Amino acid sequence: MTTISVANQKGGVGKTTTAIQLAYNINQKGNSVLLIDLDPQANASSVFLDASPNSLKTEETVYAILKDKEDPKRIIKKTKWENLYLIPSSLALSEVEPLLTGNVDGFFRLQDSLEDVRSEFDFIIIDNPPNLGMLTLNALLCSDFVVIPLQAAKFSLDGIRTILETIDTLNKKFRTKIKILGALMTMYDDRTTISKAMIEEMKKYLPVFDGYISRSVVVEESHLMKEPLSLYAPKSKVALQYQTITEIILNGIQKR
């Protein structure tokens, strides 16, 4: 079983879209996949659930796992796709941060709760909130690999140092072996000089995937239609790019 966190402390860089696409694409290759939505905005949950995430009681979401140590087997929900499952999020999840900070096991609530279900899945994909708070730290500490979506912008470069330092600190302090699979350039425009320049600059700090995700309105359309991009518009440029990135990620994991 392999756990992949999709993480970056910056918002609007395509974390949720990437988590959704990885979960769906990996599942379509014959794998059993669990997607965990750790973002209080619950955008990933809204794509995979027939009902609105807001209609769920907090005890039906990841909130109960982190706050009350609820058995995840009671929280995991089937999606309309075979062997693709979801632990949904809740707006109340933002209230869990101070509780986790104040408990001895606060860093490991998610890791501990997943112990009994890990063997049931080939992959666990975690969509994280746009910060490096206790929710993201919980996700990183139970992850084997991290994918970091980035936009081609100067502020992305500033922020990348922070997440790299955080992962390095976790590995040293808790003796974990979290590996960065690579940075994924999203909303990329190959006509601009800054986009090309940013890739070369990023390579100074971490591996960058040999491929990128273009900016496209079809992404938002697929979210609105509550379908993964590869199902909503399978022949679109962005869907094909995510297929390529999925292959690169799976190959990268095999080589590790």
PAVEX-327473 format. One record per residue: x, y, z of N, C-alpha, C in turn. Coordinates in steps of 0.05 Angstrom, whole numbers, plus 32768, in hexadecimal, padded with zeros to 4 digits. Example, Ala and Ser with C-alpha at 12.3 -4.5 7.8 and 13.67 -1.06 7.14 Angstrom:
2
81087F8E809C80F67FA6809C81087FBE809C81017FD3808E81117FEB808F81028001809D
//
This chain:
256
80117FE88000800080008000801180198000800A802C7FF0801A80457FED8008805D7FF38012806F800380038088800A801180A07FFE800280B07FEF800C80C87FE27FFD80E07FEC800C80F47FF68000810D7FFE800481217FE77FEF81307FE17FF081467FCE7FF0815F7FDF8006816D7FE1800981827FF58018819B7FEB801081B27FF5801E81CB7FF1800F81DF8003801E81F080118011820280238003821980158007821C7FFB7FFA82307FEC7FE082267FE07FCC82377FDF7FB2822F7FD37FB282367FB67F9E822A7FA77F9B82307F8B7FB082267F797FBD82107F817FD382057F707FCB81EA7F637FB281E27F687FA981C97F5B7FAC81B07F6C7FAE81B37F877FB1819C7F987F9981897F967F8181947F987F6981837F987F6581767F7D7F6881857F687F66817A7F4D7F7A81637F497F9281677F527FA781527F507FA0813A7F607F96813D7F797F8F81277F8A7F7881177F7D7F6481257F737F4D81187F667F5681087F4E7F6781147F3D7F7081067F257F8280EE7F2B7F9380F17F3E7FA480DA7F467F9380C37F507F8080CA7F627F6F80B57F6D7F6080A67F577F5480B57F457F4480A97F307F55809A7F1C7F6B80A77F137F7C809A7EFF7F8980817F097F9380827F227F9F806A7F2D7F8B80547F317F73805B7F397F5D80477F3C7F56803A7F227F56804A7F0C7F4F803F7EF27F64802C7EE77F7B802B7EF47F8F80187EEC7F8D7FFE7EFB7F777FFA7F097F717FE17F177F797FE17F347F7E7FF87F407F867FFA7F5C7F6F80027F6E7F707FF87F877F5D80007F9B7F68801A7FA87F58802F7FA77F62804A7FB07F4F80567FC57F5B80617FD97F4D80717FED7F56808E7FEB7F4480A07FE67F4A80BD7FE67F4180C980017F5480D6800F7F4E80E380287F4E810180247F37810E80297F34812A80267F3A813880417F51814480437F598152805C7F558170805A7F4A817A80447F45819680417F29819E804A7F2781B0805E7F0C81B780687EFA81C280527F0481CB803C7EF381D480267EE481BD80197EEE81A5801C7EE0818C80137EDB818C7FF57EEB81987FE57EE781987FC87EEA817D7FBC7EFE816D7FC57F0181527FBA7EE881417FC17EDF81457FDA7EC781367FE27EAF813C7FD17EAC81557FC97E95815D7FB97E9481507F9E7EAC81487F937EAD813B7F797EA5811E7F7B7EAD81117F917EA980F47F937E9080EC7FA27E8380FF7FAF7E6A80F97FBD7E5281027FAD7E3D80F27FAD7E2480FA7FA07E1781127FAE7E1881117FC97E0D81277FD97E22813B7FDE7E1A81537FE77E2D81687FEF7E3B815F80097E558164800B7E63815E80247E57816C803C7E4A818480377E3E8193804D7E26818480597E1B8170804A7E05816180547E0D814B80677E27814580687E318130807A7E34813A80967E2E812980A97E34812F80C57E52812D80CA7E5C813C80DD7E79813C80E17E83812080E97E72811080F67E7B80F580FD7E7D80E280E57E7580EC80CE7E7780DC80B57E8F80E480A57EA080F580B07EB7810080A17ED180FC80AF7EE7810480A37F01810180AE7F04811080C97EF2812380CD7EF2813280E77EF0811E80FE7EDE810A80FC7EDA80F781117EF380E681167F0280E081017F1A80D081037F2F80E081137F3280F9810C7F47810981197F3F811381357F26811981397F1E812481537F18810E81677F0880FA815E7EFE80E681707F0B80CB816C7F1F80C9815B7F2C80AF81557F18809A814C7F0580A3813C7EF1809181317EFE807D811E7EF38065811D7EFC8050810B7EF7805980EE7F0C805B80DE7F09806480C27EF7805280B27EF5803880B97EE4802680AA7EC7802F80AA7EC0803E80BF7EA4804880C17EA1806180B17EB7806E80AA7EB68088809C7EB98085807E7EC9807180767ECF806D80597EB5806980497EB4807880337E9C807680227EA4806C80067E92805C7FFB7E9580537FDF7E8F806A7FCC7E9D806B7FB67E96807E7FA17E88806E7F8B7E80807B7F767E72806E7F607E85805C7F4F7E9F805E7F557EB3804E7F467EBD80387F587EBE80207F4C7EC680087F5B7EE2800B7F667EE580047F807EFF80047F8D7F0B80207F907EFA80357F8F7F0380507F947EF2805B7FAB7F0080617FC17EF280687FDA7EFA80837FE47EEA808F7FF67EEF80AA7FFF7EEB80AC801D7EFD80BA802B7EF780C480467EF280E280437ED980EA80457ED28106803F7EDB811A80547EDC8133804C7EE38149805E7ECB815780697ED0816B807A7EBA817B80867EC58196808C7EB581AA808A7EBD81C580927EC681C680AE7EBB81B580BF7EC281B480DC7EDF81AB80E07EEB81A080CB7F07819680CD7F1A81AB80D67F1581C480CF7F2681DA80D77F2881DD80F57F1381D381037F1381D581217F2581C1812E7F2E81AD811F7F3E8197812B7F5B81A081307F6581B381217F8181BB81237F8A81C081407F7C81D2814F7F8581D7816B7F8481BE817C7F7081AC81777F6E819481877F86818281827F8E817F816A7FA5816E81637FBE817A816F7FC18194816E7FD981A181797FDB819C81977FC5819A81A57FC5819781C27FC7817B81CC7FCA816781BA7FCB814B81C27FE6813E81BB7FEF812C81CC8008811F81C88009811081AE7FF3810381A67FF280F4818E7FE8810481767FE7811F81797FDB813081657FE7812D8149800181288147800E8125812D8007810B811F7FFD80F7812F7FFA80DC81247FDE80D181247FCA80E381277FAE80DA81287FA780CB810E7FAE80D780F77FA680CB80DE7FB680B180D97FCF80B280DF7FE0809A80DB7FD5808380EB7FD0808881057FC6807381167FAB8068810D7F9A807981047F7F807180FC7F7F805F80E37F93806380D27F94805580B97FA1803980BB7FAC803380D27FBB801A80D57FAB800180CD7F91800180D47F807FE980D07F747FE880B47F787FFE80A47F6B7FFE80897F807FFF80737F99800480797FAD800780647FAE7FEE80527FAC7FD7805D7FAE7FBE804D7F977FBB80397F827FCA803C7F6B7FC7802B7F6D7FD780117F827FE7800F7F857FF97FF77FA07FF67FEB7FA17FFA7FD17FBB7FFB7FC37FC880167FC67FB7802B7FC67FC180477FC87FAE80577FDA7FBA80697FEA7FAB807E7FF87FB580997FEE7FA380A97FE57FA980C47FDB7F9D80D87FEF7FAD80EC7FF87FA480FF800B7FA5811B7FFF7F8D81287FFF7F8B81447FF67F8D8156800F7FA1816880107FA7817780287F9D819480267F9981A1803D7F9281BD803D7FA981CF80347FA481E8802D7FBA81FA80247FC98207803B7FD581F6804C7FE681FF80617FF781E8806B800981EE807E801981D88089801281D580A77FF881D580AD7FEF81D280C87FEE81B480D07FE081AE80E67FDF819380F07FD2817F80DE7FBF818880CE7FB2817680BB7FC6816C80A67FD5817E809A7FE9817780867FFF816780938008816E80AB801D815F80B88014814280BE7FFB813F80C67FF0812480C97FF2811480AF7FEA812180997FEB8113807F8008810C8078801A811F807B803681198073804281028083803B8101809D804780ED80AE803D80D180A8802780CE809A801E80B48092802280AF8074803180C08067803580BE804A805080B28043805080A3802D806980998022807580AD800F806380BB8000806C80CD7FEC805C80E77FEC806880FC7FE1805A81167FDF805C81207FC38046812A7FB8804581387F9F803F81557FA5804E81687F9B804B81847FA1804381947F888029819A7F86802081AB7F6F802A81C87F73803381D47F5D803E81EF7F5E803581FF7F46803182197F4A802C822A7F33804682387F2B804882407F138060824E7F09805E826B7F12806682707F2B8065828B7F36807B828D7F4B808582A57F50809B82AA7F62809482A17F7E807B82A57F878073829E7FA2807382807FA6806F82717F90807182547F93808D824B7F9B80A182597F9080BD82537F9780C2825A7FB480B782707FBE80BA82777FDA80AE82627FEC809782587FE5808982457FF6809482297FF680A182227FE080AB82077FDD80C182017FF280D082157FF980E58211800D80D98208802880C28213802E80B5820D804880AC81F08049809F81E78034809581CB803580AD81B7803480C281BE802680D981AC802580E681AB804180E881C1804E80F381C2806980E281B2807D80C781B4807980B581A6808A80B88188808780B9817E806F80BD8162806A80D78158807580EC8168807181078160807B8106815F809A80F8817280A780F6817280C480E7815980CE80D1815280C180C2813B80C980D2812280C780E1811F80B180F1810780AD8107810580C28112811B80CA8127811A80DF811C811680FB81068125810180FB8125811C80ED810A812280DE8100810F80CE80E8811380D980D0810580F180D380F880FE80BD80EB80EC80B080D580DC80C080C980CC80B780B280DC80B7809980D080AD808480DE80AC806A80CC80B6805480C280CF805880B080DB804580C180E4802D80B980DB801580C880E17FFD80B780F47FEB80C481077FDF80B781197FCC80B9810D7FB080A281067FA580A380FB7F8A80AA81117F7680A081297F7B80A6813F7F69809381567F6B809B816C7F5E808981837F5C807A81817F41806181887F42805081877F2A804881A47F23805181AE7F0C804A81C97F04802E81C87EF9801C81D97F05800081DA7EFD7FFA81F57EF27FE381F67EE37FDA820F7ED77FF1821B7EC77FFF820A7EB9801882117EAB8012821D7E8F802082317E88801D823E7E6D8038823D7E60803B822B7E4D805682287E40805D823F7E2D804A82537E2A8050826A7E1A805F82807E298060827D7E44806B82927E548088828B7E5D8098829F7E5F80B4829B7E6880B682927E8580A4829D7E9680A682977EB380A0827A7EB8808D826E7EA9808782527EAD809F82407EA880AD82457E9280C582357E8C80DB823B7EA080DE82547EA780F3825B7EBA80EF824F7ED680D5824D7EDE80CF82427EF880D582257EFB80D282167EE580D881F97EE680F681F67EEB810782057EDD812382037EE1812B820B7EFD811E82207F08812482297F23811C82147F37810582087F3480FB81F47F46810D81DC7F48811981D57F31812B81BE7F30814381C07F42814981D97F4B815F81DD7F5D815881D37F79813E81D07F7F813681CA7F9A812A81AD7F9D811D81A37F88811081897F89810B817F7F6D810681657F6B80FF815A7F5080E581657F4680E5816B7F2C80CD81767F1F80C481617F0A80AA815A7F0A80A081477EF780A5814F7EDB80AC813C7ECA80B081417EAE809581427EA0808681577EA5806B815B7E9B805E81707EAC8049817C7EA2803C81917EB1801E81917EAB800F81A17EBA7FF281A37EB67FEB81BF7EAC7FDF81C17E957FD881DB7E897FC081E77E977FBE82017E947FA6820F7E9E7F8E82097E8B7F7782027E967F6081FC7E867F4681FE7E957F3282097E887F18820C7E957F0A81F17E997F1381DD7E8A7F0681C37E8C7F0A81B67EA77F1E81BF7EB67F2281B57ED17F0B81BD7EE37F0481D77EE37EEE81E07EF37ED381D47EEA7ED181D07ED07EB881C47EC57EB581A77ED17ECA81987ED27EC9817D7EDC7EC1817C7EF97ECB818F7F097EC481917F257EA681977F287E9D81AA7F177E8181B27F187E6E819A7F117E7781897EFF7E6881727EF77E6D815A7F097E7D815D7F1D7E8281487F317E8E812F7F247EA181337F137EAE811D7F057ECC81227F047EDC810E7F077EF981117F027EFD811A7EE67F12812A7EE27F1881357EC87F1B81207EB27F28810A7EB97F2D80F57EA57F1380E77E9C7EFE80EB7EAB7EE480E07EA37ED380F57E957ED4810E7E9F7EC581237E947ECE812B7E787EE8812D7E757EF381367E5B7F0D81267E567F0A810C7E507F2280FA7E4F7F3681017E397F2D810F7E247F3F81167E0E7F4A81337E107F4281407E267F4C815C7E297F6A815B7E2F7F7781717E297F9481747E2D7F9C816F7E4A7F8C817A7E5C7F9381787E797F8F815B7E837F7A814E7E7A7F7581337E827F8C81217E797F9581257E607FAB81157E567FC5811B7E657FC881347E6D7FE0813B7E7D7FE0812D7E987FC8812C7EA47FC6811E7EBE7FCA81007EBB7FC380F57EA47FC880D87E9F7FE680D47E9E7FF480E67E90801180E47E8E801F80E67EAA801580FA7EB9802180FE7ED4801C80E67EE6800480DA7EE47FFE80C27EF3801280AC7EED801880A87ED4802B80937ECC8047809A7ED7804E80B37ED6806980BB7EE0806A80B67EFE805580BC7F0C805480B87F298056809A7F308046808A7F238046806D7F28806180617F22806D80697F0C808880607F05809D80697F1A809A80827F2380AC808C7F3780AA807C7F51809280747F59808E80647F71809B80497F6E8098803D7F5780A480227F5380C280237F5580CE80397F4B80EB803B7F4C80F680407F6880E4804B7F7A80ED804F7F9580ED80357FA5
//
